[in-house]
Amino acid sequence: METCDRSVLAADRATEAGSANSIAAQSALPLEDEGSDGEAFRAIDRMREALSAMATGGLSPAALVLAFFDWSIHLASAPGKRMELADKAGQNWGLLLTYMAAAATRPDAPPCIEALPGDNRFRAECWQRQPYTVWAQAFLLCQQWWHNVTRNVPGMTPHHEDVVSFTARQWLDVFSPSNIPFANPEVIHKAMETGGANFSQGFRNWLEDVGRLAMRQPPVGTEAFRVGRDIAATPGKVVYRNHLIELIQYAPATEEVLAEPILIVPAWIMKYYILDLSPHNSLIRYLVARGHTVFCISWRNPTAKDRDLTLDDYRRLGIVAALDAVSAIVPERKIHATGYCLGGTLLAIAAAAMARTEDQRLASVTLFAAQTDFSEPGELALFIDHSQLHFLDSMMWHSGCLSADQMAGAFQLLRTNDLVWSRLVHDYLIGERKPMTDLMAWNADPTHMPYRMHAEYLQRLYLDNELAAGRFIVDGRPAHLQNIRVPMFVVGTERDHVAPWHSVYKIHYLTDTDVTFVLTSGGHNAGIVSEPDHPGRAFRIALTREIESSASAEEWIAAATSKDGSWWPDWVEWLAGHSAPERLAPPVIGAPKKGYPPIDDAPGTYVHQR
């Protein structure tokens, strides 16, 4: 009987196992089908999102709606916050009325609120007269109140809080008195001076700009800055070219040079000649004139055909290929590697991978406004969350690359007062063109971003922060920044909306080497293009040795040495201090016998691609 029971029990278990396996097999079938057939359905969603992007300028409506829903539901659930806002509104009205009463009898009455640092809309002399000063004060108080409305709402997601606050600020800026013709004293004065001719001239300026935009022509004035003639004109030769880069070797300007060459890795989101502008502010020309052998990568401007280029392709075909070429042209010498923005991030990855394989070709690593920890990436992160990334991914999937105007729009939104509204007022209301500069001409010469690389960059670095976490894989193994042992020179800029200096500073926490950190005045571009004798420049500098404990950013800025002028001479001195003491005859241009003959004159051909 016991044997029979055991047999029945075994049979029951076998039946149950068979049923479970059958259920598992049935449940697995839809998953397999989803991998093959589901892509067709996902393609429909991608097409819909790509078409929506044409109307939204590349911004995800879902991301914006989620942020405002989060804000509104938490604000509605916070009676204490609403009472605080009502109290704050009453206080602001009281401040404004008190100021108006004081200004009625004393024209020099002190303002009740000051504009934020960097906000220069109301600093002109004419804004200090009535009634314009009252309008400006009322706007600033309103701006402050809306900042309180969108900040510190209990329970709100920090990212959504940033998005809502940023969006509210953008809408408020539309109605700034400086943007309204009859409320802006500068516009009124110009209209009285010209009899209204400024408006007709401004309308002509607008028509010209719209026509150039429709014809995909560069802005007015850029024709005075021709690449290879006025800018990017430092003499040199293209000594290597592959599908992704041209490598430029610059002609020597001194009879003797330092033994170690410099390799510059600019960001592929920009044309390389940001570092070779006019002769007076070209960093490359400055280095060559001080006895350095300089090589610089000029990235290809990708098209839809390059959609499958990966981030590792940029490392291999870009940095690794360039290092191989430099090592062949200047053999048996280490290399001072320098990266700017994204180029600096990629250089840090490449240097970490080289350190893991004991590739000792680097003498030092210099990073200009380059992030290696993306946990606090600044206001650019407003456009990067899972919803926005999915939207961008669909756009790039459809077109094969991220277009230049879509990237430019995001950067302009970060600085609308400087890059949008001030220009509209000056060009269209006052009717005068702002003079074109070499930096503005460079900014009007943008590039594209290939689909796979940019999606990978945003996901792995911005969202997942793999590099700082030690999870960024190169050749099957993680690239740890702690493995970098060569000295580093790192530059952050005070007013950087792309790579905030607090984020750049985190390189101290990720590496075990000597780090010389510089914090310079200016923004992401102007802080780097900071030539000697440029008025108003200043910087702080300090060395943190490998054996020293890393200070916080606030502690560092309190202890760092302050200097007036450009940081370029200090960097050149630092490079010399980490180079061999002897000076040599300049190397020849290229190495034809090793497969690196001079191909073309600088600046090459890739820089002209649009």
C-alpha positions as CSV (number, residue, x, y, z in Angstrom):
1,M,0.0,0.0,0.0
2,E,2.9,2.3,0.9
3,T,4.5,1.5,-2.5
4,C,1.3,2.3,-4.3
5,D,1.0,5.7,-2.5
6,R,4.5,6.5,-3.4
7,S,3.9,5.7,-7.0
8,V,0.8,7.8,-7.1
9,L,2.6,10.7,-5.4
10,A,5.4,10.5,-7.9
11,A,3.0,10.4,-10.7
12,D,1.2,13.5,-9.3
13,R,4.5,15.3,-9.0
14,A,5.4,14.4,-12.5
15,T,2.1,15.7,-13.7
16,E,2.5,18.9,-11.8
17,A,6.0,19.4,-13.1
18,G,4.8,18.7,-16.6
19,S,2.0,21.2,-16.2
20,A,4.4,23.8,-14.8
21,N,6.8,23.3,-17.7
22,S,3.9,23.6,-20.1
23,I,2.7,26.8,-18.5
24,A,6.3,28.2,-18.5
25,A,6.7,27.2,-22.1
26,Q,3.4,28.9,-23.0
27,S,4.3,32.1,-21.1
28,A,7.7,32.1,-22.8
29,L,6.2,32.2,-26.3
30,P,5.0,35.8,-26.2
31,L,8.3,37.0,-25.0
32,E,10.1,35.3,-27.9
33,D,7.5,36.8,-30.3
34,E,8.0,40.2,-28.8
35,G,11.7,40.1,-29.7
36,S,11.0,39.5,-33.3
37,D,7.6,40.8,-34.2
38,G,7.3,43.4,-31.5
39,E,9.9,45.6,-33.2
40,A,7.3,46.4,-35.9
41,F,5.0,47.8,-33.2
42,R,7.8,49.7,-31.5
43,A,8.6,51.2,-34.9
44,I,5.2,52.7,-35.0
45,D,5.7,54.4,-31.7
46,R,9.1,55.7,-32.8
47,M,7.7,57.2,-36.0
48,R,4.9,58.9,-34.0
49,E,7.5,60.4,-31.6
50,A,9.8,61.5,-34.4
51,L,6.9,63.3,-36.0
52,S,5.9,64.9,-32.7
53,A,9.5,66.1,-32.3
54,M,9.1,68.3,-35.4
55,A,6.4,70.3,-33.5
56,T,8.0,70.3,-30.1
57,G,11.6,71.1,-31.1
58,G,12.8,67.8,-29.7
59,L,11.3,68.2,-26.2
60,S,9.3,65.4,-24.8
61,P,5.7,66.5,-24.0
62,A,5.3,63.5,-21.7
63,A,8.3,64.6,-19.6
64,L,6.9,68.1,-19.2
65,V,3.4,66.9,-18.4
66,L,4.8,64.5,-15.8
67,A,6.8,67.3,-14.1
68,F,3.8,69.6,-13.9
69,F,1.5,66.9,-12.7
70,D,4.0,66.1,-9.9
71,W,4.2,69.8,-9.0
72,S,0.5,70.5,-9.1
73,I,-0.7,67.5,-7.1
74,H,1.9,68.0,-4.4
75,L,1.2,71.7,-4.2
76,A,-2.5,71.0,-3.9
77,S,-1.8,68.6,-1.1
78,A,0.4,71.1,0.9
79,P,-1.8,73.8,2.6
80,G,1.2,75.0,4.6
81,K,3.2,75.7,1.4
82,R,0.2,77.5,-0.1
83,M,-0.1,79.7,3.0
84,E,3.6,80.4,2.8
85,L,3.2,81.6,-0.8
86,A,0.2,83.8,0.1
87,D,2.3,85.3,2.9
88,K,5.2,85.8,0.6
89,A,2.9,87.5,-2.0
90,G,1.7,89.9,0.7
91,Q,5.3,90.7,1.7
92,N,6.3,91.4,-1.9
93,W,3.4,93.8,-2.4
94,G,4.3,95.6,0.7
95,L,8.0,95.9,-0.5
96,L,6.9,97.2,-3.9
97,L,4.4,99.7,-2.4
98,T,7.0,100.9,0.1
99,Y,9.6,101.3,-2.7
100,M,7.1,103.2,-4.9
101,A,6.4,105.6,-2.1
102,A,10.1,106.2,-1.4
103,A,10.9,106.6,-5.1
104,A,8.2,109.2,-5.5
105,T,10.1,111.6,-3.3
106,R,13.7,110.3,-3.7
107,P,14.7,109.2,-7.2
108,D,17.8,107.5,-5.8
109,A,15.8,105.3,-3.4
110,P,17.6,101.9,-3.0
111,P,15.8,99.1,-4.8
112,C,13.8,96.6,-2.8
113,I,15.2,93.6,-4.7
114,E,18.4,93.1,-6.7
115,A,18.7,91.2,-10.0
116,L,20.4,87.8,-9.9
117,P,24.1,87.6,-10.7
118,G,24.5,87.6,-14.5
119,D,21.1,89.2,-15.1
120,N,22.0,92.5,-16.9
121,R,18.6,93.4,-18.4
122,F,18.0,96.3,-16.0
123,R,21.5,97.5,-15.3
124,A,21.6,100.3,-17.9
125,E,21.4,103.9,-16.6
126,C,18.0,104.5,-18.3
127,W,16.4,101.7,-16.2
128,Q,17.2,103.7,-13.0
129,R,14.5,106.3,-13.9
130,Q,10.8,106.3,-13.2
131,P,8.5,104.5,-14.1
132,Y,11.0,102.0,-15.6
133,T,12.6,101.1,-12.3
134,V,9.2,100.3,-10.8
135,W,8.4,98.0,-13.6
136,A,11.7,96.3,-13.3
137,Q,11.3,95.9,-9.5
138,A,7.8,94.5,-9.9
139,F,9.1,91.9,-12.4
140,L,11.9,90.8,-10.2
141,L,9.6,90.4,-7.2
142,C,7.3,88.4,-9.4
143,Q,10.2,86.3,-10.6
144,Q,11.2,85.7,-7.0
145,W,7.7,84.7,-6.0
146,W,7.4,82.1,-8.8
147,H,10.7,80.7,-7.9
148,N,9.2,80.1,-4.4
149,V,6.1,78.6,-6.0
150,T,8.1,76.0,-7.9
151,R,10.7,75.2,-5.3
152,N,10.5,73.2,-2.0
153,V,7.1,71.7,-2.7
154,P,6.8,68.8,-0.2
155,G,7.1,65.4,-1.8
156,M,8.0,66.6,-5.2
157,T,10.7,64.8,-7.3
158,P,13.9,66.9,-7.4
159,H,14.2,66.5,-11.2
160,H,10.6,67.5,-11.8
161,E,11.1,70.5,-9.5
162,D,14.0,71.6,-11.7
163,V,12.0,71.2,-14.8
164,V,9.0,73.1,-13.5
165,S,11.1,75.9,-12.1
166,F,13.1,76.2,-15.3
167,T,9.9,76.3,-17.5
168,A,8.3,78.9,-15.3
169,R,11.4,81.1,-15.6
170,Q,11.3,80.8,-19.4
171,W,7.7,81.9,-19.5
172,L,8.3,84.8,-17.2
173,D,11.2,86.0,-19.3
174,V,8.8,86.3,-22.3
175,F,7.0,89.0,-20.4
176,S,10.0,90.8,-19.0
177,P,9.7,94.6,-19.4
178,S,13.0,94.5,-21.3
179,N,11.2,92.6,-24.1
180,I,8.2,94.9,-24.4
181,P,8.8,97.9,-26.7
182,F,6.8,100.5,-24.8
183,A,8.3,99.3,-21.4
184,N,11.9,99.3,-22.4
185,P,13.5,102.8,-22.1
186,E,16.4,101.8,-24.4
187,V,13.9,101.0,-27.2
188,I,11.8,104.1,-26.5
189,H,14.9,106.4,-26.6
190,K,16.0,104.8,-29.9
191,A,12.5,105.3,-31.4
192,M,12.5,108.9,-30.4
193,E,16.0,109.4,-31.7
194,T,15.3,107.8,-35.1
195,G,11.6,108.7,-35.5
196,G,10.6,105.1,-35.4
197,A,13.1,104.0,-38.1
198,N,14.6,101.5,-35.7
199,F,11.4,99.4,-36.0
200,S,11.6,99.3,-39.8
201,Q,15.3,98.4,-39.7
202,G,14.6,95.8,-37.1
203,F,11.9,94.3,-39.3
204,R,14.4,94.2,-42.2
205,N,16.8,92.4,-39.9
206,W,14.2,89.9,-39.0
207,L,13.3,89.2,-42.6
208,E,17.0,88.7,-43.4
209,D,17.4,86.3,-40.5
210,V,14.3,84.3,-41.4
211,G,15.4,84.1,-45.0
212,R,18.9,82.8,-44.1
213,L,17.3,80.3,-41.7
214,A,15.0,79.0,-44.4
215,M,17.9,78.7,-46.8
216,R,20.1,77.1,-44.2
217,Q,22.6,79.9,-44.5
218,P,24.9,81.1,-41.6
219,P,24.0,84.3,-39.7
220,V,24.8,87.7,-40.9
221,G,28.5,88.6,-40.4
222,T,30.0,85.1,-40.4
223,E,31.4,85.7,-43.8
224,A,34.0,87.9,-42.2
225,F,35.4,84.8,-40.4
226,R,36.4,82.3,-43.1
227,V,37.8,79.0,-41.8
228,G,41.4,78.6,-42.8
229,R,41.9,82.3,-43.6
230,D,40.7,84.3,-40.6
231,I,40.1,81.5,-38.1
232,A,41.6,78.0,-37.8
233,A,44.6,79.5,-39.6
234,T,47.5,78.2,-37.7
235,P,49.9,76.6,-40.2
236,G,50.0,72.8,-40.2
237,K,49.3,69.6,-42.2
238,V,46.8,66.8,-42.0
239,V,49.0,63.8,-41.3
240,Y,46.3,61.1,-40.8
241,R,42.8,60.5,-41.9
242,N,40.3,57.8,-41.3
243,H,36.5,57.7,-41.4
244,L,36.1,59.6,-38.2
245,I,39.0,62.0,-37.8
246,E,41.7,64.0,-39.4
247,L,44.8,64.5,-37.4
248,I,46.5,67.9,-37.8
249,Q,50.2,68.4,-36.9
250,Y,51.0,72.1,-36.6
251,A,54.2,73.6,-38.0
252,P,56.8,74.6,-35.4
253,A,57.3,78.2,-34.7
254,T,60.5,77.9,-32.6
255,E,64.0,76.6,-33.3
256,E,63.7,74.2,-30.4
257,V,60.7,72.4,-28.9
258,L,59.9,70.4,-25.8
259,A,60.4,66.7,-26.3
260,E,56.9,65.6,-25.4
261,P,54.2,66.5,-28.0
262,I,50.6,67.6,-27.1
263,L,47.6,65.8,-28.5
264,I,44.3,67.8,-28.3
265,V,41.0,65.9,-28.3
266,P,38.2,68.5,-28.8
267,A,34.5,67.6,-28.4
268,W,32.8,66.2,-31.5
269,I,29.7,68.3,-30.6
270,M,31.7,71.3,-31.8
271,K,34.2,72.1,-34.5
272,Y,37.7,71.8,-33.2
273,Y,38.8,75.3,-34.1
274,I,37.3,76.7,-30.9
275,L,40.9,76.2,-29.8
276,D,42.3,77.8,-32.9
277,L,40.2,81.0,-33.4
278,S,41.8,84.3,-34.5
279,P,45.6,84.5,-34.1
280,H,45.3,86.6,-30.9
281,N,43.2,84.1,-29.0
282,S,44.2,80.8,-30.6
283,L,45.3,78.3,-27.8
284,I,47.0,76.1,-30.4
285,R,49.0,79.0,-31.8
286,Y,49.9,80.1,-28.3
287,L,51.3,76.6,-27.5
288,V,53.2,76.3,-30.8
289,A,54.8,79.8,-30.2
290,R,56.0,78.5,-26.8
291,G,57.9,75.5,-28.1
292,H,55.3,72.8,-28.1
293,T,54.7,70.2,-30.9
294,V,50.9,70.2,-31.2
295,F,48.6,67.7,-32.7
296,C,44.8,68.2,-32.8
297,I,41.9,65.9,-33.8
298,S,39.4,67.3,-36.3
299,W,36.2,65.2,-36.1
300,R,34.1,64.2,-39.1
301,N,30.7,65.8,-39.2
302,P,28.5,62.6,-39.2
303,T,25.5,62.1,-41.4
304,A,22.6,59.6,-41.3
305,K,25.0,57.0,-42.9
306,D,27.1,57.1,-39.7
307,R,24.1,56.2,-37.5
308,D,25.7,53.0,-36.1
309,L,29.0,54.7,-34.9
310,T,29.4,53.9,-31.2
311,L,31.1,55.6,-28.3
312,D,33.8,53.0,-28.5
313,D,34.3,53.8,-32.2
314,Y,35.1,57.3,-31.2
315,R,37.6,56.0,-28.7
316,R,39.2,53.6,-31.1
317,L,39.1,55.5,-34.4
318,G,39.6,58.8,-32.6
319,I,41.9,58.8,-29.5
320,V,43.6,55.5,-30.0
321,A,44.3,56.1,-33.7
322,A,45.6,59.6,-33.0
323,L,47.9,58.3,-30.3
324,D,49.3,55.7,-32.6
325,A,50.0,58.3,-35.2
326,V,51.6,60.7,-32.8
327,S,53.7,57.9,-31.4
328,A,54.9,57.0,-34.9
329,I,55.7,60.7,-35.8
330,V,57.4,61.5,-32.5
331,P,58.7,58.1,-31.4
332,E,59.9,57.1,-28.0
333,R,58.3,60.1,-26.4
334,K,55.4,60.3,-24.0
335,I,52.4,62.5,-24.9
336,H,50.6,65.3,-23.1
337,A,46.9,64.4,-23.8
338,T,44.4,67.2,-23.6
339,G,40.6,66.9,-23.9
340,Y,37.8,69.5,-24.0
341,C,34.2,68.9,-23.0
342,L,33.0,65.5,-24.4
343,G,36.5,65.0,-25.7
344,G,37.8,65.3,-22.2
345,T,35.3,62.7,-20.9
346,L,36.3,60.3,-23.7
347,L,40.0,61.0,-23.0
348,A,39.5,60.1,-19.3
349,I,37.9,56.8,-20.4
350,A,40.7,56.1,-22.9
351,A,43.4,57.0,-20.2
352,A,41.7,54.6,-17.7
353,A,41.6,51.8,-20.3
354,M,45.3,52.4,-21.2
355,A,46.3,52.4,-17.5
356,R,44.6,49.0,-17.1
357,T,46.6,47.5,-19.9
358,E,49.8,49.2,-18.7
359,D,50.0,51.4,-21.9
360,Q,52.4,54.1,-20.6
361,R,52.4,56.5,-23.6
362,L,50.8,59.4,-21.7
363,A,52.9,61.9,-19.8
364,S,49.9,63.8,-18.4
365,V,46.2,64.3,-18.9
366,T,44.6,67.7,-19.1
367,L,40.8,68.2,-19.0
368,F,39.0,71.4,-20.1
369,A,35.4,71.7,-18.7
370,A,35.0,67.9,-18.9
371,Q,32.8,65.8,-16.6
372,T,33.7,62.4,-15.3
373,D,30.9,62.2,-12.7
374,F,27.4,63.0,-14.0
375,S,25.5,62.8,-10.8
376,E,25.2,66.6,-10.8
377,P,25.4,67.7,-14.4
378,G,23.7,71.0,-14.1
379,E,20.9,72.5,-16.0
380,L,21.6,70.4,-19.1
381,A,20.1,67.5,-17.1
382,L,16.8,69.2,-17.5
383,F,16.6,67.7,-21.0
384,I,17.8,64.3,-19.9
385,D,15.5,61.9,-18.2
386,H,14.1,58.5,-19.2
387,S,11.1,60.0,-21.0
388,Q,13.2,62.7,-22.8
389,L,15.9,60.1,-23.7
390,H,13.3,57.8,-25.2
391,F,12.0,60.8,-27.2
392,L,15.5,61.7,-28.4
393,D,16.2,58.1,-29.2
394,S,13.2,57.9,-31.5
395,M,14.2,61.2,-33.2
396,M,17.7,59.9,-33.9
397,W,16.5,56.5,-34.9
398,H,14.3,58.2,-37.5
399,S,16.9,60.6,-38.9
400,G,20.1,58.7,-38.1
401,C,21.7,61.6,-36.1
402,L,20.8,64.5,-33.9
403,S,20.7,67.6,-36.0
404,A,22.7,70.8,-35.1
405,D,19.6,73.0,-34.7
406,Q,18.1,70.6,-32.1
407,M,21.3,70.7,-30.0
408,A,21.6,74.5,-30.4
409,G,18.0,75.0,-29.3
410,A,18.7,73.2,-26.0
411,F,21.8,75.2,-25.3
412,Q,20.0,78.5,-26.1
413,L,17.3,77.6,-23.6
414,L,19.8,77.4,-20.9
415,R,20.8,81.1,-21.5
416,T,17.8,82.7,-23.1
417,N,18.6,86.2,-21.7
418,D,22.0,86.2,-23.2
419,L,21.5,84.2,-26.4
420,V,17.9,84.9,-27.3
421,W,16.1,87.8,-25.7
422,S,19.0,90.3,-25.6
423,R,19.6,89.6,-29.3
424,L,16.0,90.0,-30.3
425,V,15.8,93.3,-28.5
426,H,19.0,94.6,-29.9
427,D,18.5,93.4,-33.5
428,Y,14.8,93.8,-33.9
429,L,13.6,96.4,-31.5
430,I,16.6,98.7,-31.3
431,G,17.3,97.8,-35.0
432,E,21.1,97.5,-34.6
433,R,23.1,94.4,-35.4
434,K,25.5,93.2,-32.7
435,P,28.9,92.9,-34.3
436,M,29.9,89.3,-35.2
437,T,32.9,87.9,-33.3
438,D,35.1,84.9,-34.0
439,L,33.5,83.0,-31.1
440,M,30.0,83.7,-32.4
441,A,31.0,82.7,-35.9
442,W,32.3,79.4,-34.5
443,N,29.1,78.9,-32.6
444,A,27.2,79.2,-35.8
445,D,29.1,76.3,-37.4
446,P,27.7,73.3,-35.5
447,T,28.0,69.6,-36.0
448,H,25.7,66.5,-35.8
449,M,25.7,63.5,-33.4
450,P,25.3,60.0,-34.7
451,Y,22.3,58.0,-33.3
452,R,23.9,55.1,-31.6
453,M,26.8,57.0,-30.1
454,H,24.7,59.8,-28.6
455,A,22.1,57.5,-27.3
456,E,24.8,55.4,-25.6
457,Y,26.5,58.5,-24.2
458,L,23.3,59.9,-22.7
459,Q,22.2,56.5,-21.2
460,R,25.5,55.2,-19.9
461,L,27.1,58.4,-18.7
462,Y,24.3,60.9,-17.9
463,L,21.5,58.6,-16.7
464,D,23.5,55.6,-15.4
465,N,26.7,57.4,-14.5
466,E,28.7,54.3,-15.3
467,L,32.1,55.9,-15.5
468,A,32.0,57.3,-11.9
469,A,30.5,54.1,-10.6
470,G,33.4,52.0,-12.2
471,R,30.9,50.2,-14.4
472,F,31.9,51.6,-17.8
473,I,33.1,48.7,-19.9
474,V,36.0,49.0,-22.4
475,D,37.2,45.9,-24.2
476,G,35.2,43.6,-21.9
477,R,36.6,45.1,-18.6
478,P,35.6,48.2,-16.6
479,A,37.7,51.3,-17.1
480,H,38.5,52.6,-13.6
481,L,39.6,56.2,-13.3
482,Q,41.6,55.2,-10.1
483,N,44.1,53.4,-12.4
484,I,45.2,56.7,-13.9
485,R,48.6,57.5,-12.4
486,V,49.9,60.4,-14.6
487,P,49.5,63.9,-13.3
488,M,46.3,65.8,-14.3
489,F,45.5,69.4,-15.0
490,V,41.8,70.1,-14.8
491,V,40.0,73.3,-15.7
492,G,36.5,74.3,-14.6
493,T,34.7,77.5,-15.4
494,E,32.6,79.6,-13.0
495,R,29.5,80.1,-15.2
496,D,29.3,76.8,-17.0
497,H,25.8,75.6,-18.0
498,V,27.2,72.5,-19.8
499,A,29.7,71.2,-17.3
500,P,29.3,73.0,-13.9
501,W,32.6,73.3,-12.1
502,H,31.4,71.5,-9.0
503,S,30.8,68.5,-11.3
504,V,34.1,68.9,-13.0
505,Y,35.8,69.1,-9.6
506,K,34.7,65.6,-8.7
507,I,37.7,64.2,-10.6
508,H,39.4,64.6,-7.2
509,Y,37.2,61.9,-5.7
510,L,37.7,59.5,-8.6
511,T,41.4,59.4,-9.2
512,D,44.5,58.6,-7.2
513,T,47.0,61.0,-8.7
514,D,48.2,64.6,-8.5
515,V,45.5,66.9,-9.7
516,T,46.1,70.6,-10.4
517,F,42.7,72.2,-10.5
518,V,41.9,75.6,-12.1
519,L,38.6,77.5,-11.7
520,T,38.5,80.3,-14.2
521,S,36.1,83.2,-14.8
522,G,33.8,82.9,-17.8
523,G,31.6,80.2,-19.2
524,H,32.0,76.9,-21.0
525,N,33.6,78.5,-24.0
526,A,34.8,81.9,-23.0
527,G,36.4,80.5,-19.9
528,I,38.6,78.2,-22.0
529,V,39.3,80.8,-24.7
530,S,41.0,83.0,-22.2
531,E,44.1,84.4,-23.8
532,P,46.6,86.6,-22.0
533,D,45.7,90.3,-21.9
534,H,42.0,89.6,-22.2
535,P,40.4,92.2,-19.9
536,G,38.6,91.0,-16.8
537,R,40.0,87.5,-16.6
538,A,40.9,85.8,-13.3
539,F,41.3,82.3,-11.9
540,R,42.0,80.2,-8.9
541,I,44.5,77.4,-8.9
542,A,45.7,74.7,-6.4
543,L,47.4,71.4,-6.4
544,T,46.0,68.3,-4.6
545,R,48.7,65.6,-4.3
546,E,48.0,62.0,-4.5
547,I,48.8,61.5,-0.8
548,E,46.6,64.3,0.4
549,S,42.9,64.1,1.4
550,S,40.5,65.6,-1.1
551,A,38.8,68.7,0.1
552,S,35.2,69.6,-0.8
553,A,34.7,72.1,-3.6
554,E,33.9,74.8,-1.0
555,E,37.0,74.1,1.0
556,W,39.1,74.1,-2.2
557,I,37.8,77.5,-3.4
558,A,38.5,79.0,0.1
559,A,42.1,77.8,0.1
560,A,43.1,78.1,-3.6
561,T,45.4,80.8,-4.8
562,S,43.7,83.7,-6.7
563,K,45.3,85.3,-9.7
564,D,44.4,87.9,-12.3
565,G,44.7,87.3,-16.0
566,S,44.7,84.1,-18.1
567,W,45.4,80.6,-16.8
568,W,47.2,79.7,-20.1
569,P,50.7,80.7,-18.9
570,D,50.3,78.6,-15.7
571,W,49.3,75.6,-17.8
572,V,52.3,76.0,-20.1
573,E,54.5,76.2,-17.1
574,W,52.8,73.1,-15.7
575,L,53.4,71.2,-19.0
576,A,57.1,72.2,-19.0
577,G,57.4,71.0,-15.4
578,H,56.1,67.6,-16.4
579,S,58.3,67.3,-19.5
580,A,61.9,66.4,-20.1
581,P,64.3,69.2,-19.4
582,E,66.1,69.1,-22.7
583,R,64.9,71.0,-25.8
584,L,65.1,69.3,-29.2
585,A,64.9,70.3,-32.9
586,P,61.3,70.2,-34.1
587,P,60.2,66.9,-35.5
588,V,59.4,66.7,-39.2
589,I,55.8,66.9,-40.3
590,G,54.4,63.4,-40.6
591,A,56.1,60.1,-41.0
592,P,55.7,58.9,-44.6
593,K,57.7,55.7,-44.2
594,K,55.4,54.7,-41.3
595,G,52.2,55.4,-43.1
596,Y,51.6,59.0,-42.0
597,P,52.4,61.3,-44.9
598,P,51.2,64.9,-45.0
599,I,47.9,64.7,-46.8
600,D,46.5,68.2,-46.8
601,D,47.0,71.6,-45.4
602,A,45.4,72.5,-42.1
603,P,42.6,72.9,-41.3
604,G,41.8,69.9,-43.5
605,T,38.5,68.9,-45.1
606,Y,36.4,67.5,-42.2
607,V,36.1,71.0,-40.7
608,H,34.2,72.3,-43.7
609,Q,31.5,69.6,-43.6
610,R,28.1,70.9,-42.7
